[in-house]
Amino acid sequence: MLENIDTSLIDWSRAQFALTAIYHWIFVPLTLGLAVIMGIMETVYYRTGDEFWKHTAKFWMKLFGINFAVGVATGLILEFEFGTNWSNYSWFVGDIFGAPLAIEGILAFFMEATFIAVMFFGWEKVSKRFHLTATWLTGLGATISAWWILVANAWMQNPVGMEFNPDTARNEMVDFWAVATSPMAVNKFFHSVLSGWVLAAVFVVGVSCWYLLKKRDKKFALASVKVAAWVGLCAAVFSAWTGDGSGYQVAQKQPMKLAAMEGYYEGRQGAGLVAFGILNPDKKTADDGENPFLMRIEIPKMLSLLAERRMDAFVPGINDLLKGGYTLEDGTKALSAEEKIEKGKKAIGAFSAYRTARAAGNDAEAEVAAKVLKENVSYFGYGYIKDVNELVPNVPLTFYMFRVMVILGGYFILFFILVLFLSYKKDLAGMRWMHWIALWTIPLGYLAGQAGWVVAECGRQPWAIQDMLPTSAAISKLDVSSVQTTFFIFLVLFTVMLIAEVGIMLKAIRKGPSTASGHSPEGK
């Protein structure tokens, strides 16, 4: 059913999927955030009747449309890759994973496709109320789309609501609502969507400050800055809150990921959170005796508070998770990685015995094998692990990317506070230093989002589905050369698409906001 395949094929398949996901996430968050900002602007127009707000909303709507179109193209390729590159994965859990993706396509994407046409082409053709409704429904459709995609991703991090059927060799959904509303999914949705709002706010503030730097469209720029900065500040604050919730979920469901995020090898009570640290590059494996840090500064007991909501709680490190033996919250002893691997092998063996017995019509043996399988199926994926060190993700990558995300999250809160203060209390239009800071903050918004996804996805390796299916058993049996070829084709294609999108957006930005007569909303 599932088979281990050449390591280079695994690496290239992962690289291709990562490439597609990284490019896709360049476009998605901006779409989610711009939908909110332009919706607020059109709402102001609807309530006041001021044509200035109509043309302000239309300008950002134009950039939304350019970004949306390219995002759809990369997203479609991403979904197709599950069938082409990850066929074992699709077979094993397609009944579950496919459900939220199908709902996303049928419900959310059609909602976006329907109302986006009204939003772009319905000005002066439908009533102001209907057009405003279409604008908000387009954004709502994009957000609902994100919900179902993130539900699918969260299920990979914490598989719930399913049972393994040995007759079909597939996992089957038994509780849809457990999948759709798991705490992991809820936290992931809000944290990811709010990060999109932050990025869009940074983008709008940065572009608006470019106009101020060029001494043009001042009224438009200042109005856009104020709307975006308020959205950004609220989103950044709530993103920090949901980030704390996500950290708690990771601690409960993916303790190895948490340990990697902290470069944390030896568990202890009252564990501290690393505020700043430099990892030891000589540290290769968990038990090699090397100190994991060259230097670090900790916040005392903060990791215990994050992971267990108690400052004196025990938090297991990488070595504890591999060796087991520590006491769990329910009073039982944690299994070692070797014990889990043995249980995984027993589950695989019982599954094979069950299939053989069923084929021979031996119901008694099939029943015995089914019982053994049921007792060990939660460790099924461990049966494909050859070395316990495979269970440790890339610690330096996860550790540093987590800190990039957190540091930038704090920076964005301070950035929006400063922007709002200068907008209301000072003359932001004349502060060139702030204009440059705002422009250089735009790439930081993208970096923060990408860093978050690196932590989420690389931090759960080697698992395609946590504890159930390792990446090595999830991929399709393909020629390495074919995956390499498509990798470079996608790299060129996506890069060309990105360059084209940036070029079109820059052209629209240089043209600037304009009325039907071709002048800026407030004149120049």
NURO-388895 format. One line per field, with one value per residue (C-alpha): residue number from 1; residue in one letter; z, x, y. Coordinates in nm, 3 decimals. Each point is the difference from the previous one (the first is absolute). Example, Ala and Ser with C-alpha at 12.3 -4.5 7.8 and 13.67 -1.06 7.14 Angstrom:
// residues 2
fiza = 1,2
tornu = A,S
pz = 0.780,-0.066
px = 1.230,0.137
py = -0.450,0.344
// end
This chain:
// residues 524
fiza = 1,2,3,4,5,6,7,8,9,10,11,12,13,14,15,16,17,18,19,20,21,22,23,24,25,26,27,28,29,30,31,32,33,34,35,36,37,38,39,40,41,42,43,44,45,46,47,48,49,50,51,52,53,54,55,56,57,58,59,60,61,62,63,64,65,66,67,68,69,70,71,72,73,74,75,76,77,78,79,80,81,82,83,84,85,86,87,88,89,90,91,92,93,94,95,96,97,98,99,100,101,102,103,104,105,106,107,108,109,110,111,112,113,114,115,116,117,118,119,120,121,122,123,124,125,126,127,128,129,130,131,132,133,134,135,136,137,138,139,140,141,142,143,144,145,146,147,148,149,150,151,152,153,154,155,156,157,158,159,160,161,162,163,164,165,166,167,168,169,170,171,172,173,174,175,176,177,178,179,180,181,182,183,184,185,186,187,188,189,190,191,192,193,194,195,196,197,198,199,200,201,202,203,204,205,206,207,208,209,210,211,212,213,214,215,216,217,218,219,220,221,222,223,224,225,226,227,228,229,230,231,232,233,234,235,236,237,238,239,240,241,242,243,244,245,246,247,248,249,250,251,252,253,254,255,256,257,258,259,260,261,262,263,264,265,266,267,268,269,270,271,272,273,274,275,276,277,278,279,280,281,282,283,284,285,286,287,288,289,290,291,292,293,294,295,296,297,298,299,300,301,302,303,304,305,306,307,308,309,310,311,312,313,314,315,316,317,318,319,320,321,322,323,324,325,326,327,328,329,330,331,332,333,334,335,336,337,338,339,340,341,342,343,344,345,346,347,348,349,350,351,352,353,354,355,356,357,358,359,360,361,362,363,364,365,366,367,368,369,370,371,372,373,374,375,376,377,378,379,380,381,382,383,384,385,386,387,388,389,390,391,392,393,394,395,396,397,398,399,400,401,402,403,404,405,406,407,408,409,410,411,412,413,414,415,416,417,418,419,420,421,422,423,424,425,426,427,428,429,430,431,432,433,434,435,436,437,438,439,440,441,442,443,444,445,446,447,448,449,450,451,452,453,454,455,456,457,458,459,460,461,462,463,464,465,466,467,468,469,470,471,472,473,474,475,476,477,478,479,480,481,482,483,484,485,486,487,488,489,490,491,492,493,494,495,496,497,498,499,500,501,502,503,504,505,506,507,508,509,510,511,512,513,514,515,516,517,518,519,520,521,522,523,524
tornu = M,L,E,N,I,D,T,S,L,I,D,W,S,R,A,Q,F,A,L,T,A,I,Y,H,W,I,F,V,P,L,T,L,G,L,A,V,I,M,G,I,M,E,T,V,Y,Y,R,T,G,D,E,F,W,K,H,T,A,K,F,W,M,K,L,F,G,I,N,F,A,V,G,V,A,T,G,L,I,L,E,F,E,F,G,T,N,W,S,N,Y,S,W,F,V,G,D,I,F,G,A,P,L,A,I,E,G,I,L,A,F,F,M,E,A,T,F,I,A,V,M,F,F,G,W,E,K,V,S,K,R,F,H,L,T,A,T,W,L,T,G,L,G,A,T,I,S,A,W,W,I,L,V,A,N,A,W,M,Q,N,P,V,G,M,E,F,N,P,D,T,A,R,N,E,M,V,D,F,W,A,V,A,T,S,P,M,A,V,N,K,F,F,H,S,V,L,S,G,W,V,L,A,A,V,F,V,V,G,V,S,C,W,Y,L,L,K,K,R,D,K,K,F,A,L,A,S,V,K,V,A,A,W,V,G,L,C,A,A,V,F,S,A,W,T,G,D,G,S,G,Y,Q,V,A,Q,K,Q,P,M,K,L,A,A,M,E,G,Y,Y,E,G,R,Q,G,A,G,L,V,A,F,G,I,L,N,P,D,K,K,T,A,D,D,G,E,N,P,F,L,M,R,I,E,I,P,K,M,L,S,L,L,A,E,R,R,M,D,A,F,V,P,G,I,N,D,L,L,K,G,G,Y,T,L,E,D,G,T,K,A,L,S,A,E,E,K,I,E,K,G,K,K,A,I,G,A,F,S,A,Y,R,T,A,R,A,A,G,N,D,A,E,A,E,V,A,A,K,V,L,K,E,N,V,S,Y,F,G,Y,G,Y,I,K,D,V,N,E,L,V,P,N,V,P,L,T,F,Y,M,F,R,V,M,V,I,L,G,G,Y,F,I,L,F,F,I,L,V,L,F,L,S,Y,K,K,D,L,A,G,M,R,W,M,H,W,I,A,L,W,T,I,P,L,G,Y,L,A,G,Q,A,G,W,V,V,A,E,C,G,R,Q,P,W,A,I,Q,D,M,L,P,T,S,A,A,I,S,K,L,D,V,S,S,V,Q,T,T,F,F,I,F,L,V,L,F,T,V,M,L,I,A,E,V,G,I,M,L,K,A,I,R,K,G,P,S,T,A,S,G,H,S,P,E,G,K
pz = 0.000,0.118,-0.096,0.091,-0.298,-0.099,0.228,-0.288,-0.131,0.343,0.013,-0.351,0.055,0.322,-0.173,-0.281,0.237,0.220,-0.305,-0.107,0.353,0.054,-0.324,0.072,0.343,-0.154,-0.148,0.243,0.309,-0.199,-0.153,0.342,0.148,-0.294,-0.006,0.350,-0.062,-0.327,0.157,0.279,-0.252,-0.212,0.316,0.078,-0.356,0.038,0.328,-0.099,-0.376,-0.030,-0.345,0.142,0.190,-0.307,-0.204,0.295,0.030,-0.377,-0.003,0.265,-0.167,-0.319,0.189,0.170,-0.339,-0.141,0.307,0.013,-0.357,0.050,0.339,-0.155,-0.259,0.258,0.227,-0.273,-0.067,0.372,0.021,-0.309,0.155,0.263,-0.277,-0.206,0.263,0.312,-0.124,0.303,0.221,-0.213,0.011,0.374,0.120,-0.309,0.148,0.281,-0.151,-0.318,0.180,0.112,-0.334,-0.185,0.218,-0.064,-0.374,-0.012,0.255,0.060,-0.340,-0.180,0.240,-0.085,-0.374,0.004,0.195,-0.122,-0.341,0.160,0.209,-0.301,-0.270,0.197,0.073,-0.130,-0.112,0.336,0.308,0.247,0.263,-0.228,-0.113,0.359,0.081,-0.295,0.120,0.349,-0.131,-0.224,0.305,0.202,-0.274,0.006,0.380,-0.006,-0.263,0.239,0.280,-0.182,-0.127,0.350,0.141,-0.236,0.103,0.372,-0.038,-0.129,0.318,0.228,-0.169,0.169,-0.086,-0.196,0.020,-0.198,-0.211,-0.062,-0.272,-0.221,0.139,0.045,0.285,-0.006,0.158,0.288,0.148,-0.247,0.267,0.193,-0.317,-0.086,0.346,0.168,0.227,-0.224,-0.303,0.177,0.124,-0.332,-0.189,0.212,0.026,-0.376,-0.108,0.247,-0.130,-0.346,0.133,0.149,-0.333,-0.193,0.253,-0.031,-0.379,-0.007,0.246,-0.198,-0.339,0.144,0.148,-0.345,-0.121,0.293,-0.085,-0.358,0.131,-0.187,0.084,0.359,0.108,-0.148,0.160,0.349,-0.005,-0.113,0.265,0.280,-0.108,-0.059,0.321,0.214,-0.171,0.035,0.368,0.093,-0.212,0.140,0.361,-0.058,-0.202,0.306,0.208,-0.248,-0.029,0.371,-0.058,-0.288,0.220,0.261,-0.263,-0.131,0.354,0.048,-0.341,-0.144,0.290,-0.227,-0.210,0.314,0.113,-0.339,0.010,0.327,-0.071,0.313,0.062,0.373,0.162,0.334,0.223,-0.021,-0.347,-0.133,-0.341,-0.211,-0.070,-0.190,-0.079,-0.236,-0.068,0.003,-0.363,0.132,0.146,-0.246,0.192,0.323,0.198,-0.135,0.323,-0.162,0.168,-0.222,0.051,-0.034,0.199,0.098,0.203,0.155,0.143,0.316,0.015,-0.308,-0.211,0.274,0.010,-0.380,-0.024,0.304,0.141,0.320,0.085,0.178,-0.263,-0.148,-0.371,-0.177,-0.218,-0.310,0.199,0.230,-0.299,-0.153,0.318,0.167,0.364,0.124,0.156,-0.221,0.117,0.040,0.230,-0.252,-0.115,-0.343,-0.249,-0.153,-0.372,-0.024,0.169,-0.238,-0.297,0.126,0.043,-0.351,-0.143,0.192,-0.151,-0.352,0.057,0.141,-0.298,-0.240,0.200,-0.006,-0.377,-0.050,0.233,-0.166,-0.344,0.123,0.162,0.349,0.211,0.335,-0.091,-0.159,0.323,0.207,-0.242,-0.003,0.380,-0.002,-0.275,0.193,0.312,-0.189,-0.294,0.163,-0.046,-0.356,-0.154,0.239,-0.166,-0.301,0.210,-0.022,0.239,0.303,-0.112,-0.300,0.250,0.072,-0.244,-0.125,0.329,-0.125,-0.276,0.234,0.285,-0.201,-0.214,0.314,0.135,-0.328,0.012,0.366,-0.022,-0.311,0.163,0.284,-0.248,-0.191,0.315,0.071,-0.369,-0.018,0.330,-0.131,-0.334,0.170,0.240,-0.284,-0.209,0.268,0.211,-0.240,-0.367,-0.148,-0.350,0.064,0.178,-0.271,0.247,0.090,-0.366,-0.056,0.311,-0.125,-0.343,0.143,0.234,-0.297,-0.062,0.376,-0.013,-0.258,0.192,0.320,-0.175,-0.174,0.324,0.174,-0.264,0.013,0.374,-0.050,-0.281,0.058,0.375,-0.042,-0.212,-0.058,-0.003,-0.292,0.252,0.363,0.142,-0.275,-0.329,-0.048,-0.307,-0.126,-0.030,-0.139,-0.337,-0.344,-0.158,-0.274,-0.181,0.185,-0.331,-0.072,0.338,-0.053,-0.344,0.125,0.297,-0.230,-0.236,0.294,0.129,-0.332,-0.047,0.349,-0.017,-0.333,0.146,0.305,-0.207,-0.227,0.297,0.164,-0.330,-0.051,0.358,-0.021,-0.319,0.174,0.304,-0.213,-0.181,0.336,0.107,-0.250,-0.059,-0.319,-0.135,0.052,0.298,0.348,0.256,0.152,-0.291,-0.004
px = 0.000,0.255,0.360,0.328,0.163,0.338,0.114,0.079,-0.355,-0.135,0.221,-0.091,-0.372,0.011,0.195,-0.254,-0.295,0.181,0.079,-0.364,-0.125,0.248,-0.098,-0.371,0.034,0.152,-0.343,-0.257,0.060,-0.005,-0.332,-0.153,0.116,-0.076,-0.355,-0.055,0.169,-0.180,-0.327,0.039,0.076,-0.306,-0.213,0.110,-0.097,-0.341,-0.070,0.133,-0.053,0.346,0.141,0.352,-0.053,-0.144,0.313,0.224,-0.173,0.017,0.375,0.070,-0.258,0.208,0.308,-0.216,-0.115,0.353,0.118,-0.312,0.041,0.357,-0.085,-0.271,0.243,0.259,-0.271,-0.138,0.346,0.047,-0.315,0.088,0.335,-0.178,-0.103,0.317,0.276,-0.176,-0.225,0.059,-0.106,-0.310,-0.093,0.060,-0.198,-0.174,-0.345,0.078,0.241,-0.204,-0.319,0.107,0.173,-0.319,-0.207,0.252,-0.032,-0.378,-0.104,0.272,0.164,-0.334,-0.100,0.317,-0.039,-0.362,0.033,0.343,-0.155,-0.261,0.269,0.217,-0.260,-0.310,0.084,-0.286,-0.181,-0.135,-0.108,0.259,-0.133,0.021,0.349,0.116,-0.151,0.184,0.330,-0.039,-0.121,0.306,0.220,-0.216,0.032,0.379,-0.003,-0.230,0.229,0.291,-0.202,-0.047,0.356,0.131,-0.239,0.163,0.348,-0.086,-0.127,0.344,0.149,-0.261,-0.198,-0.340,-0.350,0.106,0.048,0.221,-0.196,0.218,-0.234,0.062,0.347,-0.119,-0.072,-0.365,-0.174,-0.235,-0.047,-0.007,-0.039,0.301,0.204,-0.160,0.013,0.305,0.183,0.305,-0.207,-0.166,0.331,0.174,-0.281,-0.005,0.378,0.050,-0.280,0.103,0.356,-0.146,-0.171,0.330,0.178,-0.267,0.010,0.380,-0.037,-0.259,0.196,0.321,-0.153,-0.178,0.327,0.155,-0.254,0.092,0.367,-0.078,-0.213,-0.314,-0.353,0.043,-0.365,-0.036,0.324,-0.074,-0.355,0.125,0.272,-0.249,-0.241,0.280,0.188,-0.311,-0.069,0.366,0.026,-0.314,0.112,0.355,-0.121,-0.252,0.259,0.227,-0.289,-0.086,0.370,-0.001,-0.298,0.181,0.306,-0.216,-0.153,0.346,0.115,-0.297,-0.005,0.352,0.248,0.295,-0.077,-0.007,0.333,0.152,-0.142,0.188,0.315,-0.108,0.165,-0.031,-0.341,-0.051,-0.262,-0.033,0.154,0.116,-0.078,0.304,-0.031,0.327,0.242,0.269,-0.005,0.315,0.067,0.193,-0.321,-0.098,-0.213,-0.196,0.238,0.339,0.093,0.046,-0.149,-0.291,0.077,0.302,-0.193,-0.359,-0.213,-0.312,-0.324,-0.033,-0.291,-0.164,0.015,-0.182,-0.265,-0.037,-0.011,-0.207,-0.138,0.195,0.335,0.128,-0.115,0.237,0.072,0.171,0.303,0.114,0.190,-0.297,-0.229,0.242,0.077,-0.342,-0.054,-0.124,-0.345,-0.284,-0.291,-0.223,0.254,0.130,0.360,0.096,0.110,0.346,0.046,0.122,-0.318,-0.214,0.189,-0.060,-0.370,-0.004,0.159,-0.250,-0.285,0.137,0.051,-0.351,-0.143,0.182,-0.117,-0.357,0.003,0.147,-0.255,-0.289,0.117,0.017,-0.343,0.142,-0.225,0.145,0.356,-0.127,-0.177,0.315,0.210,-0.263,0.016,0.380,-0.024,-0.256,0.220,0.303,-0.142,0.072,0.371,-0.041,0.231,0.286,0.029,0.164,0.265,0.343,0.198,-0.131,0.199,-0.236,-0.265,0.193,-0.077,0.257,0.065,0.201,-0.252,-0.299,0.170,0.111,-0.312,-0.216,0.198,-0.021,-0.378,-0.032,0.242,-0.170,-0.341,0.113,0.154,-0.329,-0.190,0.253,0.002,-0.377,-0.007,0.269,-0.177,-0.329,0.172,0.175,-0.319,-0.216,0.246,0.280,0.047,0.056,-0.002,0.327,0.190,0.214,0.178,-0.334,-0.091,0.315,-0.063,-0.351,0.128,0.263,-0.258,-0.192,0.249,0.011,-0.373,0.058,0.298,-0.204,-0.272,0.245,0.193,-0.322,-0.071,0.357,-0.045,-0.339,0.105,0.369,-0.058,-0.226,0.241,0.035,-0.378,-0.232,-0.275,0.105,0.087,-0.201,0.186,0.365,0.097,0.209,-0.314,-0.228,0.155,-0.067,0.245,0.140,0.327,0.215,0.085,-0.368,-0.044,0.320,-0.118,-0.340,0.166,0.204,-0.295,-0.210,0.287,0.027,-0.378,-0.071,0.289,-0.124,-0.352,0.134,0.208,-0.298,-0.228,0.248,0.044,-0.376,-0.050,0.286,-0.150,-0.337,0.165,0.199,-0.320,-0.163,-0.360,-0.212,-0.354,-0.191,0.148,0.351,0.099,0.091,-0.285,0.107,0.193,0.376
py = 0.000,0.255,-0.025,0.161,0.164,0.142,0.284,0.236,-0.041,0.093,0.310,0.116,-0.063,0.199,0.276,0.023,0.018,0.254,0.213,0.006,0.069,0.285,0.172,-0.055,0.158,0.311,0.080,-0.141,0.218,0.323,-0.107,-0.070,0.330,0.229,-0.139,0.140,0.335,0.075,-0.123,0.257,0.273,-0.081,-0.013,0.357,0.097,-0.167,0.182,0.343,0.013,0.160,-0.088,0.022,-0.326,-0.169,0.071,-0.091,-0.337,-0.056,0.055,-0.264,-0.223,0.010,-0.127,-0.263,-0.130,-0.027,-0.190,-0.220,-0.126,-0.122,-0.152,-0.217,-0.139,-0.109,-0.142,-0.227,-0.145,-0.060,-0.212,-0.203,-0.093,-0.210,-0.237,0.008,0.007,-0.128,-0.280,-0.226,0.288,0.063,-0.369,-0.037,0.304,0.137,-0.068,0.245,0.249,0.032,0.105,0.350,0.061,-0.098,0.233,0.276,-0.047,-0.037,0.261,0.258,0.018,0.028,0.277,0.188,-0.063,0.118,0.322,0.109,0.070,0.227,0.166,0.090,0.062,0.094,0.364,0.217,-0.320,-0.118,0.192,0.125,-0.241,-0.302,0.093,0.041,-0.339,-0.155,0.150,-0.141,-0.338,-0.024,0.049,-0.238,-0.261,0.031,-0.033,-0.304,-0.150,0.050,-0.161,-0.330,-0.014,0.066,-0.263,-0.250,0.113,-0.006,-0.356,-0.101,0.150,-0.163,-0.279,-0.035,-0.119,-0.307,-0.376,-0.235,-0.249,-0.308,-0.122,0.303,0.085,0.356,0.235,0.101,0.296,-0.083,0.347,0.289,0.266,-0.128,0.056,0.337,0.156,-0.149,0.248,-0.035,0.104,0.294,0.142,-0.058,0.175,0.314,0.023,-0.045,0.233,0.270,-0.022,0.068,0.310,0.114,-0.048,0.189,0.284,0.019,-0.005,0.281,0.215,-0.054,0.080,0.304,0.125,-0.032,0.256,0.225,-0.045,0.108,0.290,-0.108,-0.115,0.116,-0.020,-0.349,-0.119,0.131,-0.138,-0.340,0.000,0.061,-0.274,-0.252,0.080,-0.052,-0.331,-0.098,0.089,-0.194,-0.296,0.001,0.004,-0.280,-0.191,-0.002,-0.132,-0.276,-0.078,-0.078,-0.231,-0.168,-0.052,-0.171,-0.230,-0.089,-0.083,-0.233,-0.170,0.043,0.018,-0.083,0.308,0.215,-0.145,0.081,0.353,0.052,-0.202,-0.183,-0.340,-0.072,0.039,0.167,0.155,0.376,0.004,0.336,0.147,0.094,0.372,0.006,-0.278,-0.126,-0.371,-0.209,-0.108,-0.304,-0.143,-0.275,-0.250,0.007,-0.222,0.109,0.178,0.342,0.306,0.114,0.372,0.220,0.259,0.071,0.238,-0.155,0.135,-0.214,-0.250,0.151,-0.319,-0.194,0.272,-0.009,-0.379,-0.097,0.327,-0.065,0.157,-0.313,-0.254,-0.254,0.050,-0.292,0.066,-0.184,-0.263,-0.058,-0.049,-0.250,-0.193,0.024,-0.090,0.337,0.032,0.124,0.215,-0.307,-0.166,-0.254,-0.029,0.132,-0.262,0.021,0.045,-0.362,-0.123,0.204,-0.139,-0.355,0.072,0.146,-0.312,-0.212,0.205,-0.043,-0.371,-0.040,0.184,-0.232,-0.304,0.130,0.043,-0.348,-0.160,0.178,-0.105,-0.363,0.025,-0.065,0.224,-0.111,0.098,0.320,0.093,-0.057,0.207,0.276,0.021,0.032,0.262,0.204,-0.003,0.131,0.198,0.337,-0.082,-0.129,0.260,-0.080,-0.338,0.168,0.179,-0.167,0.222,0.193,0.306,0.024,0.115,0.321,0.283,0.251,0.178,0.304,0.079,-0.033,0.187,0.302,0.031,-0.003,0.294,0.188,-0.035,0.105,0.293,0.135,-0.045,0.226,0.244,0.033,0.097,0.277,0.100,0.053,0.188,0.235,0.046,0.087,0.241,0.181,0.004,0.159,0.198,0.091,0.079,-0.347,0.148,0.183,-0.278,-0.158,-0.228,-0.158,-0.040,-0.205,-0.211,-0.074,-0.101,-0.234,-0.152,-0.146,-0.286,-0.063,-0.071,-0.271,-0.138,-0.037,-0.199,-0.231,-0.055,-0.105,-0.263,-0.131,-0.056,-0.167,-0.235,-0.070,-0.025,-0.304,-0.201,-0.292,-0.014,0.064,-0.077,0.026,-0.347,-0.171,0.032,0.101,0.198,-0.290,-0.216,0.271,0.079,-0.142,-0.243,0.223,0.045,0.249,0.167,0.073,0.169,0.199,0.110,0.116,0.173,0.222,0.052,0.121,0.211,0.183,0.020,0.134,0.245,0.136,0.028,0.181,0.241,0.064,0.063,0.236,0.185,0.040,0.114,0.250,0.140,0.040,0.160,0.246,0.095,0.058,0.045,0.188,0.117,-0.061,0.322,-0.130,0.219,-0.113,0.007,0.328,0.145,0.046
// end
